[in-house]
Amino acid sequence: MYKDMEKTTLSRIGKQALELHHAYLIIGEHTAVLADVLAFLQEVVKAEVRGNPDMHISRFDNFSVDDARRLRTLAGQKAFGPRKIFVLSFSRATSESQNALLKLLEDPFSNTHFFILVPSSDTVLPTLRSRLFIIDEAPRSASNKEARSFIDASIPERLELVKTLATSVSEGETDKQSVITLVSGIELVLWEEKGKKKIPISVFDDIALCRKYLSDQSASIKMLLEHLALVLPASGR
């Protein structure tokens, strides 16, 4: 139903939508996007986000088949009010769990709406994306400080940043979603500069592959970012 629908922003949805679509895919950094979604539901949809038995908010590091089954059970239960809303976010999801979620969206329950939050569209299978209204809230400004700092650093400095970031993730101080957000920020900054700096298209291919592999549970963050540190254009300092 929503296949090939133009990407839009949450604020634009809030101004233009007369009624909620069945399911949204919202791309962006978890904390910021979740805050935007809850504000949208509270202020535009007029749905109470706290103490509401019809409001289900869940976050998963790795969305599993069992999670998808529990979600279907909850979605099938009778609502206390006019609609049920599910806000779920995940950094990774197996093909099996996404196919289970796809079946739920293909045969939806009435007055039930889903807001699926992910760090990158690559996290979601194309078949599942085709059932979702896509809202891209990923950072788009070249002033993204972390991305800018990484690009402007020398190769030794980049490798040191990679080491620090990988350690932070392994110790639980930072999640992988933040790494994916950084990679997306780097891509956006370089894309805005490609005309001035004649950046090879192969660089963007490397960035896309890095982001794709970061969604894999077994991926080595350190190895992927080290590769990126070496292939990105050299700092002009």
CORGI-V764586 format. One record per residue. N is the residue number from 1. RES is the residue in three letters. PSI is psi in radians with two decimals (NA if undefined). BURIAL is + if it has 16 or more other ideal C-beta (glycine too) atoms within 10 Angstrom, else -. D_CENTER is the distance of its C-alpha to the mean C-alpha in whole Angstrom. Layout:
# CORGI-V764586
<<N/RES/PSI/BURIAL/D_CENTER> <N/RES/PSI/BURIAL/D_CENTER>>
This chain:
# CORGI-V764586
<<1/MET/-0.68/-/21> <2/TYR/0.19/+/18> <3/LYS/2.39/-/18> <4/ASP/0.27/-/18> <5/MET/2.43/-/18> <6/GLU/2.39/-/17> <7/LYS/2.54/-/14> <8/THR/3.14/-/14> <9/THR/2.78/-/13> <10/LEU/-0.65/+/14> <11/SER/-0.65/-/17> <12/ARG/-0.67/-/18> <13/ILE/-0.77/+/18> <14/GLY/-0.58/-/20> <15/LYS/-0.56/-/22> <16/GLN/-0.49/-/23> <17/ALA/2.24/-/22> <18/LEU/-0.43/-/25> <19/GLU/2.74/-/24> <20/LEU/2.47/+/20> <21/HIS/2.90/-/19> <22/HIS/-0.69/+/19> <23/ALA/2.39/+/15> <24/TYR/2.53/+/12> <25/LEU/2.06/+/8> <26/ILE/2.11/+/6> <27/ILE/2.22/+/4> <28/GLY/3.14/+/4> <29/GLU/2.31/+/6> <30/HIS/-0.94/+/7> <31/THR/-0.82/-/11> <32/ALA/-0.76/-/11> <33/VAL/-0.73/+/9> <34/LEU/-0.74/+/11> <35/ALA/-0.72/-/14> <36/ASP/-0.74/+/13> <37/VAL/-0.80/+/13> <38/LEU/-0.66/+/16> <39/ALA/-0.71/-/18> <40/PHE/-0.80/+/17> <41/LEU/-0.69/+/19> <42/GLN/-0.81/-/21> <43/GLU/-0.61/-/23> <44/VAL/-0.86/-/22> <45/VAL/-0.36/+/22> <46/LYS/0.66/-/25> <47/ALA/2.21/+/23> <48/GLU/2.21/-/24> <49/VAL/-0.17/+/21> <50/ARG/2.42/-/23> <51/GLY/0.43/-/26> <52/ASN/1.99/-/25> <53/PRO/-0.23/-/26> <54/ASP/0.04/+/24> <55/MET/2.05/+/21> <56/HIS/2.04/-/19> <57/ILE/2.10/+/16> <58/SER/2.54/-/14> <59/ARG/2.33/-/12> <60/PHE/2.42/-/12> <61/ASP/-0.79/-/12> <62/ASN/1.87/-/13> <63/PHE/2.10/+/13> <64/SER/3.02/+/17> <65/VAL/-0.72/+/19> <66/ASP/-0.66/-/21> <67/ASP/-0.73/+/18> <68/ALA/-0.67/+/18> <69/ARG/-0.73/-/22> <70/ARG/-0.66/-/22> <71/LEU/-0.74/+/19> <72/ARG/-0.69/-/22> <73/THR/-0.79/-/25> <74/LEU/-0.72/-/23> <75/ALA/-0.51/+/22> <76/GLY/-0.17/-/26> <77/GLN/2.64/-/28> <78/LYS/2.39/-/30> <79/ALA/2.64/-/28> <80/PHE/-0.45/-/30> <81/GLY/-2.70/-/29> <82/PRO/-0.40/-/28> <83/ARG/2.74/-/25> <84/LYS/2.44/+/22> <85/ILE/2.30/+/19> <86/PHE/2.16/+/16> <87/VAL/1.95/+/13> <88/LEU/2.45/+/11> <89/SER/2.54/+/8> <90/PHE/2.64/+/8> <91/SER/-0.51/+/7> <92/ARG/2.74/+/10> <93/ALA/2.37/+/12> <94/THR/2.81/+/15> <95/SER/-0.66/-/16> <96/GLU/-0.75/-/19> <97/SER/-0.63/+/17> <98/GLN/-0.62/+/15> <99/ASN/-0.62/-/18> <100/ALA/-0.69/+/19> <101/LEU/-0.64/+/16> <102/LEU/-0.74/+/17> <103/LYS/-0.66/-/21> <104/LEU/-0.70/+/20> <105/LEU/-0.46/+/19> <106/GLU/-0.46/-/22> <107/ASP/1.19/-/24> <108/PRO/2.66/-/23> <109/PHE/2.56/+/25> <110/SER/2.57/-/26> <111/ASN/0.61/-/25> <112/THR/2.27/+/22> <113/HIS/2.49/+/18> <114/PHE/2.37/+/15> <115/PHE/1.89/+/11> <116/ILE/2.07/+/9> <117/LEU/2.19/+/5> <118/VAL/2.71/+/2> <119/PRO/-0.41/+/2> <120/SER/2.58/+/4> <121/SER/-0.41/+/6> <122/ASP/-0.29/+/8> <123/THR/-0.44/+/7> <124/VAL/2.39/+/9> <125/LEU/2.55/-/13> <126/PRO/-0.65/-/14> <127/THR/-0.63/-/17> <128/LEU/-0.71/+/14> <129/ARG/-0.58/+/12> <130/SER/-0.28/+/16> <131/ARG/0.04/+/16> <132/LEU/2.57/+/13> <133/PHE/2.05/+/14> <134/ILE/2.23/+/11> <135/ILE/2.01/+/10> <136/ASP/1.81/-/8> <137/GLU/0.26/+/9> <138/ALA/2.62/+/8> <139/PRO/2.31/+/11> <140/ARG/0.03/-/14> <141/SER/2.43/-/17> <142/ALA/-0.11/-/19> <143/SER/0.08/-/20> <144/ASN/1.90/+/17> <145/LYS/-0.76/-/19> <146/GLU/-0.76/-/18> <147/ALA/-0.77/+/17> <148/ARG/-0.74/-/20> <149/SER/-0.69/-/22> <150/PHE/-0.78/+/21> <151/ILE/-0.73/+/22> <152/ASP/-0.25/-/25> <153/ALA/2.70/+/26> <154/SER/2.92/-/29> <155/ILE/-0.81/-/28> <156/PRO/-0.68/-/30> <157/GLU/-0.69/-/28> <158/ARG/-0.78/+/24> <159/LEU/-0.60/+/25> <160/GLU/-0.68/-/26> <161/LEU/-0.70/+/23> <162/VAL/-0.80/+/21> <163/LYS/-0.78/-/24> <164/THR/-0.77/-/23> <165/LEU/-0.75/+/19> <166/ALA/-0.70/+/20> <167/THR/-0.72/-/22> <168/SER/-0.70/-/20> <169/VAL/-0.78/+/17> <170/SER/-0.50/-/20> <171/GLU/0.06/-/22> <172/GLY/0.16/-/19> <173/GLU/-0.46/-/19> <174/THR/2.55/+/16> <175/ASP/2.91/+/13> <176/LYS/-0.47/+/11> <177/GLN/-0.65/+/8> <178/SER/-0.60/+/10> <179/VAL/-0.76/+/11> <180/ILE/-0.68/+/8> <181/THR/-0.71/+/8> <182/LEU/-0.80/+/12> <183/VAL/-0.73/+/12> <184/SER/-0.65/+/10> <185/GLY/-0.71/+/12> <186/ILE/-0.77/+/15> <187/GLU/-0.78/+/15> <188/LEU/-0.72/+/15> <189/VAL/-0.82/+/18> <190/LEU/-0.62/+/20> <191/TRP/-0.66/-/19> <192/GLU/-0.35/-/21> <193/GLU/-0.02/-/24> <194/LYS/-0.53/-/24> <195/GLY/-0.66/-/27> <196/LYS/-0.67/-/29> <197/LYS/-0.02/-/28> <198/LYS/0.97/-/29> <199/ILE/2.22/-/26> <200/PRO/2.52/-/26> <201/ILE/-0.43/-/24> <202/SER/-0.50/-/24> <203/VAL/-0.74/+/22> <204/PHE/-0.55/-/19> <205/ASP/-0.74/-/19> <206/ASP/-0.71/+/19> <207/ILE/-0.77/+/16> <208/ALA/-0.72/-/14> <209/LEU/-0.71/-/16> <210/CYS/-0.83/+/15> <211/ARG/-0.69/+/11> <212/LYS/-0.83/+/12> <213/TYR/-0.47/+/14> <214/LEU/-0.40/+/12> <215/SER/-0.21/+/10> <216/ASP/2.32/-/14> <217/GLN/-0.58/-/15> <218/SER/0.08/-/19> <219/ALA/2.50/+/17> <220/SER/1.90/-/19> <221/ILE/-0.75/+/17> <222/LYS/-0.80/+/20> <223/MET/-0.73/-/22> <224/LEU/-0.77/+/19> <225/LEU/-0.55/+/19> <226/GLU/-0.72/+/22> <227/HIS/-0.77/+/22> <228/LEU/-0.69/+/20> <229/ALA/-0.55/+/23> <230/LEU/-0.54/-/25> <231/VAL/-0.30/-/24> <232/LEU/2.64/+/23> <233/PRO/2.50/-/26> <234/ALA/2.59/-/28> <235/SER/2.49/-/28> <236/GLY/0.17/-/31> <237/ARG/NA/-/32>>
